[in-house]
């Protein structure tokens, strides 16, 4: 039986990129595409930046604390938090 991994075991991996698939309301996708064109950034860069800003301002525990973080609603630039089954 292997020991349970601790937060220290993952510390070096926290900057690795992880691909995720998610469903967004079309209005959020259109907003992200508009920002992509206006700012000349990829949608991935825009979402990562928005999440970084959100987590810096929120009281959500950092991943290094070892405990699971709450699943907060995410608000992207100028948009409302996702809601409903499509969020």
C-alpha positions as CSV (number, residue, x, y, z in Angstrom):
1,X,0.0,0.0,0.0
2,X,1.4,3.4,-1.0
3,X,1.4,6.3,1.4
4,X,-1.2,9.0,0.8
5,X,0.4,11.9,-1.2
6,X,0.7,15.2,0.7
7,X,0.6,18.8,-0.6
8,X,4.4,18.8,-0.6
9,X,4.4,15.9,-3.0
10,X,2.6,18.0,-5.5
11,X,4.3,21.4,-4.9
12,X,6.5,21.2,-7.9
13,X,3.7,20.1,-10.2
14,X,1.3,23.0,-9.4
15,X,2.6,25.1,-12.3
16,X,2.1,22.3,-14.9
17,X,-0.8,22.9,-17.3
18,X,-3.8,20.6,-17.2
19,X,-6.3,20.5,-20.0
20,X,-10.0,20.6,-19.0
21,X,-13.2,20.4,-20.9
22,X,-16.1,22.5,-19.7
23,X,-19.4,23.7,-20.9
24,X,-20.1,27.4,-21.0
25,X,-23.2,29.4,-22.0
26,X,-22.9,30.6,-25.5
27,X,-22.9,34.2,-24.3
28,X,-19.6,33.5,-22.3
29,X,-18.0,31.8,-25.3
30,X,-18.9,34.8,-27.5
31,X,-17.5,37.2,-24.8
32,X,-14.3,35.1,-24.6
33,X,-13.9,35.1,-28.4
34,X,-14.4,38.9,-28.5
35,X,-11.7,39.3,-25.8
36,X,-9.4,37.0,-27.8
37,X,-9.7,39.2,-30.8
38,X,-9.4,42.5,-28.9
39,X,-6.5,41.5,-26.7
40,X,-4.7,39.2,-29.1
41,X,-4.6,36.4,-26.5
42,X,-5.7,32.9,-26.6
43,X,-8.9,31.9,-24.8
44,X,-6.8,29.7,-22.5
45,X,-4.7,32.7,-21.5
46,X,-7.8,34.8,-20.9
47,X,-9.4,32.2,-18.7
48,X,-6.2,31.5,-16.8
49,X,-5.7,35.2,-16.1
50,X,-9.4,35.6,-14.9
51,X,-9.0,32.5,-12.6
52,X,-5.7,33.8,-11.2
53,X,-7.3,37.2,-10.4
54,X,-10.4,35.5,-8.9
55,X,-8.4,33.2,-6.6
56,X,-6.1,36.1,-5.5
57,X,-9.2,38.0,-4.4
58,X,-11.2,35.2,-2.9
59,X,-10.9,33.3,0.4
60,X,-10.5,30.0,-1.4
61,X,-7.7,28.0,0.2
62,X,-4.6,27.6,-1.9
63,X,-3.9,24.2,-3.4
64,X,-0.8,24.0,-1.3
65,X,-2.8,23.7,1.9
66,X,-3.5,20.1,1.2
67,X,-7.3,20.5,1.6
68,X,-9.8,20.5,-1.2
69,X,-10.9,24.0,-2.2
70,X,-14.5,25.0,-2.4
71,X,-16.0,25.1,-5.9
72,X,-16.6,28.8,-6.4
73,X,-18.6,30.5,-9.1
74,X,-16.2,32.1,-11.6
75,X,-17.0,35.4,-13.1
76,X,-15.1,36.3,-16.2
77,X,-14.5,39.8,-17.4
78,X,-17.8,41.7,-17.5
79,X,-19.9,38.5,-17.3
80,X,-22.2,37.0,-14.8
81,X,-21.3,33.9,-12.9
82,X,-22.4,30.7,-14.6
83,X,-25.7,29.2,-13.4
84,X,-28.0,26.3,-14.3
85,X,-27.2,22.9,-15.7
86,X,-25.0,24.2,-18.5
87,X,-22.6,25.9,-16.1
